[in-house]
C-alpha cells in the first residue's frame, strides 16, 4: 500500500483543500510581486534586481498552477483560484514613498521564511515528485529573496532609517503572515505537502535568527528589532 493509499478519505480531503489554499496563497504572492516590481521601478532599483523581480512574478504564477495540480491530484474538484487580496500592502503610519520601501523589505522577509519552510518540509516529504518540485520551488524562492536583499543593499542612510524605524511593525506583520494561518496540527499530512503550525513557526524562527536579523545587521538597518 502506498503512502497516499494509507490516507483516510478525510485526510485526503484535507490535503486536497490545503493544496488549493496554497494555490490561492501563491496567486496572492503573484499579485504582491507585481506591486513590488512597480515599487522597484519607482525606486530606480538596478536593472539586475528589476529583472529578478520580473522573473519572480512569472514564477509565482507557475507555483500557483503547481499547487492547483496537486490539489486535483488529491481529489479537489478545482475551480477558479483568486488572490486573497489585490491591493498593495500598506503599513500604518507610512507615507506612500515609505510604503514602497517597506513592501520591498517585507517581500524579502517572506521569501526568506519561505526558503526555510520548504527546506524543513522536504525532510518529511514522501514521493519523488513532491521532493523534486520542492527542490525547484526552493531554488525559485531563494532567487526571489535576493530581490529584496539586493535592493536593501542599495539603500542610502535616510532610507535605511525608514526601514529600521518600521522593523517592529514589519516583524509583527511577518509573524502573523507566516505563522497565524488556519493550519492544524496534522503532522502525518506533512509528508503530502501540508505545513503544520509547528513547521511554520520553526521555519519563521530559524529564518529570523539565521538570515533576517544577521542580514539586517550586516546592512546597518537592524535598529528596532526585538
N, C-alpha and C positions, 0 to 999 in steps of 0.2 A: 504494500500500500504506500503510495507517495505521500509526501507531507501535505499536499493540497487535499488529498482524499481523506486525510485524518481530520480535516476541519469539519465541525458540525455545520448545519445549514445556517445557524445564527452567526457563527464565527465567519463563515464565508460571506455572508451578507454585510457584516461589519467591515471586513477587509475591502469589499467592493465599494461600499459607501465611503470608506476612508480614502481610497484612491481617487474617487470622484471629488472629494473635498480637496485633496492635494491638487487635482487638476484646476479647481477654482482658485486655489492659492497661487499656482504658477501663472494663471491668467492675470491675477491681480499683480503679480510681480512684473509681468509683461507690460501692463499699463504703467506701473510705477517706474520702470526703467525708461519708458518713453518720456515721462516727466523729467527724470534725471538727465536724460540725453539733452532735452531742451535746456535744462539748468546748466549743464556743462558748456553748451554752446553760448549761452548768455554770459557765462563767466569767462569766456575765451580760454577754455581749457586747451592744452596742447592737442594737436591733431591725432596723435597716437592714442590718447585717452578717449577722445571722442569716437575713434574707430573701434576701440574695445567696447564702448557702450553701445554702439550700433549693432555689433555682433551679439551683445548680451540681450538686446531686445528680441532679436530673432531666436536666440537660444531659449529664452523664457517661453516663447510661444510653442516651440518644439517640445519643451518639457511638459507643457500642459497636454499636448497631444499624447505623449508617452503615458501620462497618468490616466488619461481617458481610456487608452488601450488596456492598461492593467485593470482598471475598474470593470471594463466589459469582460475581460478575461475571467474575473472572479464572479461575474454574473450581474453586473449593474446594467440596467436597461438602456443607459445612455441618455442623450438629450442635449440641450444647449448649455454650454459652460459659460457662465457670466462672471466677470470680475466682481469681487466683493465691494469694490469702490472704484470709481473712475476719476475721483477728484484728487488733485495733488495733495500730498501730505503737508500739513502745516502745523507749526508749533506755537503754542500760546506765548504771546509777548514778543514774537519775532516779526521783523519787518519783511516786506516782500523780498528784498535782496538777501536778508539773513536766512529766510526760509530756503532759498536756493542752496546755500552752503550746507544748511542742516539736512536737507533731503539727500544731498550727495554723501554727507558723513553717515547718515542713518543707513543708506543703502550699503555703504562699505561695511557697517557693523552687521547688518542682517545677512549679507552674503558670507561674511566670515563665520558667523554662527552656523550658517547652512553647511559650510565645509565640515565643521565638527560633527554636525548631526548626521550627515551622510557617512562620515568615516566611522562613527560609533555604530551606526545601523548595519554597516557592511559586515561587521563581526558576527552578526546574528542571522544574516540573510541565508535562506536556503534556496538553491536553484541557481544554475549557471547564468541564466538570462537576467535574473534580478541583479546578481552581483556585477555582471558586465555593464548593465545600464547604470548601476550605482557608480561604477568607476568613471564612466563617461560624464555622468551628471556632476560628480565631484570635480572632475577636471574643468568643466564649464564654470562651476561655482567659484573655484579658485581664480579663474580668469576674471570673473565678474567682480570679485572682491578687489582686484587690482585696479579697477576703475576708480573706486572711491579712495583707496590708499594712494593711488597715483596722483589724483587731484589734490588730496590733502597735503601731499608733499610739496605742492607748488604755492601754498598759501603764504601771503605776506603776514607781518606781525599783527595788524589790525584784524585780519580775517581769522588768524589763529585764536585771537582773543574772543571773537564772536563764538566760534565753535566751543572753546573752553568754557565760556560762560553758560552755555546751554548743556554741558555734558551731564549734569544731574538729571535733567529732563530727558535727554536722549537715552540715558541708561535706564531710567524707569520705563520709558516707552518701549525700549528694546526687550526688557524682561517680559512685559505684557505681551508683546507681539510674538515672542519666541516660546514662552512658557505657559501662557494662560489661555490655552485653547480648549476644545471640547474633548480632547483625547482622554481615554480611560486607561486604567492600569491593566491592560490586556497583554501581558508580557509574551504570551505564546504567539501573538499575532505579529510581533516584530519581525519574525522570520519571513513574513509576507509583505513587508513594506510599511507596517504600522508603526508610527512614532508614539511611544508612551510618554506620559508626563515625566517619568524618571529619566528617560533618554533625552528628552528635550531640555530638562533642567541641567543635566550633566553636560550636554553639549554647550549650552549657553555659558555655564560657569567656567568650563575649560577654555572656551574662546575668549572670554573676558580676561582670564588670568594669563593665558599663554600668548595671546596675539593682540587683542584690542588695547588693554592697558599698556603693555610694553610698547606697542606701536605708537600710541598717542604720546607717551613719554619721550620716545625717540624723536618725534616731530615737534616736541615742545608745546603740545596742546593738551596736557593732562590735568590742568587745574580744574578742580570742581568734582572730580570723580570720588565717589565714596569709598 
